Amino acid sequence: MAVKWFCLGLILLFLCSAAETRSVREKQNNEVRPSHRDLTPDLKEKYFKQILDHFNYNSLGNGTFDQRYLITDQYWRKGYGPIFFYTGNEGDIWDFALNSGFITELAEVQRALVIFAEHRYYGKSLPFGKDSFKIPQVGLLTVEQALADYAVMITQLKEELGAQSCPVIVFGGSYGGMLSVYMRIRYPNIVTGALAASAPILSTAGLGQSKQFFQDVTTDFEKVSPACRDAVKGAFQMLDTLAQQKDYGRIQSAFSLCKTPSTSKDIKQLNGLLRNAFTYMAMMDYPYSTHFMSNMPAFPVKVACEVMLNGTDLMSALRDTVGILYNSTGEFPCYDIYSLYVECADPTGCGLGFNSFAWDYQACTEIEMCFESNNVTDMFPPMKFTMEQREQYCLKRWGVVPRPGWLKTQYWGNDLSTASNIIFSNGDLDPWANGGIRKSLSSSLIAINIPEGAHHLDLRGSNPADPESVITARKMESEIIAQWVKQARKKSS
């Protein structure tokens, strides 16, 4: 995710070391752009003096911390134009800002002020510095605290900038999209409307089936070729056979591992590493090369299937296929399975480094992701992740017991009928999509489905390779947001 997202989810290079952050993300987007509007906007990096604990006057959080945000007023009609506010998610805010060009394109059209806010405990917004992930300091990492951060930031910045009458539209992708939904629900007095792209608000609230996510990842590869799905499934079955025979030397050779596996734990780790690569390729199945979350070629799922079906044998083909993610430069002679992938409370992957600590903690408290693969409805090895396993892991790792159903209780789950002014956009290529809202719930709770869209493709800037479905989706989103802004001005006049 979240990625998560929902990722997302969620930052230095994936391949350098275990201390690196969640994914391969670069602070410069090198994609070919069709016009000047897609160049990096004139974003200025600033820090906001934020309250540590919004809900307890007598706790360890009775103070402040510096919360990073990015801002540009280059398109803003000062004091009148709307405010477009990105609800930052699980990573460095620059990564999301440089990969959400639609927001600044729309700001130019609608004369908006743009703010990208970094989520507490991610990037440089660490409330307790290097001690932020110690216990009990990490306890102030909650969805509720993050939403309050944004509410306070919006309110104060509006006052400072003379923008008290300017409507606020929140945007977010994956987990950030979930936060945009929650902002509109929790703070409708502050937020006029929300665009939630690829927001798995149902699956992360414990609603839905545990087999859904990896089944949908499999479907992406199956759409390219059923033979591709079968080849991947067969490769994992061959790996399982060798593991049962304890032929660890052959496994090391086939997958170019830096160390010979020797235990069932090592095999489980290898399976997680391999499965994780397919998850990322499905999420990032964009029609052009990207540098967001990893260095990906155009149509990585198609590329993966070509590699998978053209290998000399299934296991070496599987090794080369996951190399699209883990060894895109071809520089690494072997895979260190414990530094490239870390098992955590999110079966879709937490990533690496400080950002992964934060996401792991959130997956141990409020965010529910008990997804599992079974090699029947999906092409991956059987890997269970039950609520009991989650509880055991989280108690050992963080000293906490997860709270099942809390997001559903706090943020309405699938009972959203009394909410308003939210766009739920999802791409059919995105394995997170079916964990979100796919059908419109009312005239102001609007679902936009993008047949050729991967993970929040609609938030990305315009590109010559964009499919018609995402161009149409952005046009609809633009028109709806313009109408929300117009209605808000009428109410305030």
ChimeraX attribute file (.defattr): number of C-alpha atoms within 10 A of each C-alpha:
attribute: neighborCount
match mode: 1-to-1
recipient: residues
	/A:1	31
	/A:2	31
	/A:3	29
	/A:4	31
	/A:5	32
	/A:6	34
	/A:7	30
	/A:8	29
	/A:9	28
	/A:10	30
	/A:11	28
	/A:12	20
	/A:13	18
	/A:14	26
	/A:15	22
	/A:16	13
	/A:17	15
	/A:18	16
	/A:19	14
	/A:20	21
	/A:21	26
	/A:22	30
	/A:23	29
	/A:24	22
	/A:25	25
	/A:26	20
	/A:27	17
	/A:28	13
	/A:29	16
	/A:30	11
	/A:31	14
	/A:32	15
	/A:33	15
	/A:34	13
	/A:35	10
	/A:36	9
	/A:37	17
	/A:38	20
	/A:39	18
	/A:40	16
	/A:41	19
	/A:42	13
	/A:43	18
	/A:44	11
	/A:45	14
	/A:46	12
	/A:47	15
	/A:48	18
	/A:49	12
	/A:50	21
	/A:51	20
	/A:52	23
	/A:53	20
	/A:54	18
	/A:55	13
	/A:56	10
	/A:57	11
	/A:58	9
	/A:59	11
	/A:60	13
	/A:61	19
	/A:62	13
	/A:63	15
	/A:64	14
	/A:65	18
	/A:66	19
	/A:67	24
	/A:68	23
	/A:69	23
	/A:70	20
	/A:71	19
	/A:72	18
	/A:73	19
	/A:74	17
	/A:75	20
	/A:76	19
	/A:77	15
	/A:78	16
	/A:79	16
	/A:80	17
	/A:81	20
	/A:82	28
	/A:83	27
	/A:84	25
	/A:85	25
	/A:86	30
	/A:87	29
	/A:88	31
	/A:89	34
	/A:90	33
	/A:91	31
	/A:92	27
	/A:93	26
	/A:94	23
	/A:95	21
	/A:96	29
	/A:97	24
	/A:98	21
	/A:99	23
	/A:100	25
	/A:101	22
	/A:102	19
	/A:103	24
	/A:104	29
	/A:105	21
	/A:106	22
	/A:107	25
	/A:108	18
	/A:109	12
	/A:110	20
	/A:111	21
	/A:112	30
	/A:113	26
	/A:114	28
	/A:115	27
	/A:116	26
	/A:117	29
	/A:118	28
	/A:119	28
	/A:120	31
	/A:121	27
	/A:122	27
	/A:123	21
	/A:124	19
	/A:125	24
	/A:126	20
	/A:127	25
	/A:128	17
	/A:129	12
	/A:130	9
	/A:131	12
	/A:132	22
	/A:133	20
	/A:134	11
	/A:135	10
	/A:136	12
	/A:137	14
	/A:138	20
	/A:139	17
	/A:140	20
	/A:141	23
	/A:142	17
	/A:143	20
	/A:144	16
	/A:145	18
	/A:146	22
	/A:147	21
	/A:148	19
	/A:149	22
	/A:150	24
	/A:151	17
	/A:152	16
	/A:153	19
	/A:154	21
	/A:155	13
	/A:156	15
	/A:157	14
	/A:158	18
	/A:159	12
	/A:160	10
	/A:161	10
	/A:162	13
	/A:163	21
	/A:164	16
	/A:165	16
	/A:166	21
	/A:167	24
	/A:168	28
	/A:169	27
	/A:170	26
	/A:171	28
	/A:172	28
	/A:173	37
	/A:174	32
	/A:175	31
	/A:176	32
	/A:177	35
	/A:178	33
	/A:179	30
	/A:180	31
	/A:181	30
	/A:182	22
	/A:183	28
	/A:184	22
	/A:185	22
	/A:186	19
	/A:187	15
	/A:188	15
	/A:189	11
	/A:190	17
	/A:191	21
	/A:192	24
	/A:193	28
	/A:194	32
	/A:195	27
	/A:196	32
	/A:197	32
	/A:198	41
	/A:199	37
	/A:200	31
	/A:201	34
	/A:202	21
	/A:203	25
	/A:204	31
	/A:205	24
	/A:206	21
	/A:207	18
	/A:208	14
	/A:209	12
	/A:210	18
	/A:211	17
	/A:212	20
	/A:213	27
	/A:214	25
	/A:215	20
	/A:216	22
	/A:217	25
	/A:218	25
	/A:219	20
	/A:220	25
	/A:221	24
	/A:222	18
	/A:223	14
	/A:224	16
	/A:225	16
	/A:226	14
	/A:227	15
	/A:228	23
	/A:229	23
	/A:230	17
	/A:231	21
	/A:232	26
	/A:233	20
	/A:234	19
	/A:235	23
	/A:236	23
	/A:237	19
	/A:238	15
	/A:239	23
	/A:240	18
	/A:241	12
	/A:242	15
	/A:243	20
	/A:244	12
	/A:245	9
	/A:246	15
	/A:247	15
	/A:248	20
	/A:249	14
	/A:250	15
	/A:251	22
	/A:252	17
	/A:253	15
	/A:254	17
	/A:255	20
	/A:256	18
	/A:257	18
	/A:258	13
	/A:259	15
	/A:260	15
	/A:261	21
	/A:262	14
	/A:263	12
	/A:264	12
	/A:265	10
	/A:266	17
	/A:267	19
	/A:268	17
	/A:269	18
	/A:270	22
	/A:271	19
	/A:272	21
	/A:273	23
	/A:274	24
	/A:275	23
	/A:276	18
	/A:277	19
	/A:278	26
	/A:279	22
	/A:280	25
	/A:281	27
	/A:282	26
	/A:283	31
	/A:284	30
	/A:285	26
	/A:286	25
	/A:287	19
	/A:288	17
	/A:289	17
	/A:290	21
	/A:291	20
	/A:292	19
	/A:293	27
	/A:294	23
	/A:295	22
	/A:296	23
	/A:297	22
	/A:298	16
	/A:299	17
	/A:300	24
	/A:301	30
	/A:302	20
	/A:303	17
	/A:304	26
	/A:305	23
	/A:306	16
	/A:307	20
	/A:308	26
	/A:309	20
	/A:310	11
	/A:311	15
	/A:312	9
	/A:313	13
	/A:314	22
	/A:315	23
	/A:316	18
	/A:317	24
	/A:318	25
	/A:319	21
	/A:320	21
	/A:321	26
	/A:322	23
	/A:323	19
	/A:324	23
	/A:325	26
	/A:326	23
	/A:327	18
	/A:328	16
	/A:329	10
	/A:330	10
	/A:331	7
	/A:332	14
	/A:333	10
	/A:334	14
	/A:335	21
	/A:336	18
	/A:337	20
	/A:338	14
	/A:339	17
	/A:340	18
	/A:341	24
	/A:342	19
	/A:343	17
	/A:344	21
	/A:345	26
	/A:346	27
	/A:347	23
	/A:348	29
	/A:349	30
	/A:350	32
	/A:351	32
	/A:352	27
	/A:353	19
	/A:354	22
	/A:355	24
	/A:356	26
	/A:357	22
	/A:358	23
	/A:359	34
	/A:360	22
	/A:361	25
	/A:362	21
	/A:363	22
	/A:364	27
	/A:365	24
	/A:366	20
	/A:367	29
	/A:368	25
	/A:369	26
	/A:370	24
	/A:371	22
	/A:372	23
	/A:373	22
	/A:374	15
	/A:375	17
	/A:376	12
	/A:377	14
	/A:378	23
	/A:379	27
	/A:380	27
	/A:381	24
	/A:382	17
	/A:383	15
	/A:384	15
	/A:385	17
	/A:386	14
	/A:387	15
	/A:388	10
	/A:389	13
	/A:390	22
	/A:391	19
	/A:392	15
	/A:393	17
	/A:394	21
	/A:395	14
	/A:396	11
	/A:397	14
	/A:398	19
	/A:399	14
	/A:400	16
	/A:401	16
	/A:402	21
	/A:403	13
	/A:404	17
	/A:405	16
	/A:406	17
	/A:407	20
	/A:408	18
	/A:409	10
	/A:410	14
	/A:411	19
	/A:412	18
	/A:413	18
	/A:414	14
	/A:415	10
	/A:416	13
	/A:417	12
	/A:418	10
	/A:419	17
	/A:420	20
	/A:421	23
	/A:422	27
	/A:423	26
	/A:424	28
	/A:425	31
	/A:426	35
	/A:427	26
	/A:428	18
	/A:429	25
	/A:430	30
	/A:431	29
	/A:432	34
	/A:433	32
	/A:434	21
	/A:435	25
	/A:436	26
	/A:437	24
	/A:438	17
	/A:439	13
	/A:440	16
	/A:441	18
	/A:442	15
	/A:443	10
	/A:444	16
	/A:445	20
	/A:446	21
	/A:447	21
	/A:448	22
	/A:449	21
	/A:450	24
	/A:451	15
	/A:452	19
	/A:453	27
	/A:454	27
	/A:455	35
	/A:456	30
	/A:457	29
	/A:458	29
	/A:459	25
	/A:460	22
	/A:461	23
	/A:462	22
	/A:463	17
	/A:464	11
	/A:465	13
	/A:466	18
	/A:467	15
	/A:468	11
	/A:469	16
	/A:470	24
	/A:471	15
	/A:472	14
	/A:473	17
	/A:474	21
	/A:475	13
	/A:476	14
	/A:477	20
	/A:478	17
	/A:479	10
	/A:480	19
	/A:481	22
	/A:482	17
	/A:483	12
	/A:484	19
	/A:485	20
	/A:486	13
	/A:487	13
	/A:488	18
	/A:489	15
	/A:490	9
	/A:491	7
	/A:492	9
	/A:493	6
